[in-house]
Structure formats: C-alpha cells, structure tokens
C-alpha cells in the first residue's frame, strides 16, 4: 500500500520479487501481475477472499469489543476520529397530510416518497404479495447500482 509516497507493508502481505514490486509502485495491483495460468490466478483470488473473510471476522469482533467499552465509558478519540454512539433519525407522521401539503406547493409527493428494499420487503410480508403481484400494482424492482460484498453461496 502506498501512503504519502511510502510503500507500507502489512504483516499479511507476502514478499514479492523486485519486478513485481516495481509494477506495484507503477499502480498495478497484485491481481494485475502476469501469471502462468488462470488456475493459479484463481487460487490466488480464493486465498485473497479467505484472507478478507478472516480479517473481516477479526474487525467485527474488535468493533464489538470497542462498542461495549464505549457503552460503558464514553467515546474514544484517536487523532481526528472518534468512536461514539450517534443518533440516527427517520421521519414518522401523517403521510397523507404531508402529501396534501406537498401537492399544495405544486409538487408531486411521489417524487419524495420512495419505496426502498426494506419497506418493499415489509409490505410484501404484510400483504402476502410476491414480486409479480407488486408488478401488477405498478411497482417493480430495478437495479440501482452494484455493491461489492461477500454473501453465502446458495
């Protein structure tokens, strides 16, 4: 990893030859480096994924440990970053009244009222509707982006 013009080596980094290190300094990632065959590259990707899962498990445990400390003792400051409980907010109230007031301003309330995944799932559970029935009612699921993450194999 390059930080402030210096190459930082983490304990989990494997040593690499001088040519590979030069390519990394030029901006290539370890996965971009030339490989003998695709099978070896795939094995390296699997090893990388296993390391990520291991590090994420460690991170989760450490965050939980810090969370318990902060619950009992208050915030922890490290440099310009603090770990603390911060309030989160959502909006509740009379949506019909709000919609009426939005229309009075000449605006379409449905430009502001969006059905997110959580709400859609809750609605389908409460009504017994499936995705096809949601489509029949004029609402359908669209992909709004991609998120890189791990998930259980089905």
C-alpha positions, 0 to 999 in steps of 0.5 A: 500500500502506498501512503504519502509516497511510502510503500507500507507493508502489512504483516499479511502481505507476502514478499514479492520479487523486485519486478513485481514490486516495481509494477506495484509502485507503477499502480498495478495491483497484485491481481494485475501481475502476469501469471502462468495460468488462470488456475493459479490466478484463481487460487490466488483470488480464493486465498485473497477472499479467505484472507478478507473473510478472516480479517473481516471476522477479526474487525467485527469482533474488535468493533464489538469489543470497542462498542461495549467499552464505549457503552460503558465509558464514553467515546474514544478519540484517536487523532481526528476520529472518534468512536461514539454512539450517534443518533440516527433519525427517520421521519414518522407522521401523517403521510397523507397530510404531508402529501396534501401539503406537498401537492399544495406547493405544486409538487408531486409527493411521489417524487419524495416518497420512495419505496426502498428494499426494506419497506418493499420487503415489509409490505410484501410480508404484510400483504402476502404479495410476491414480486409479480403481484407488486408488478401488477400494482405498478411497482417493480424492482430495478437495479440501482447500482452494484455493491461489492460484498461477500454473501453465502453461496446458495 
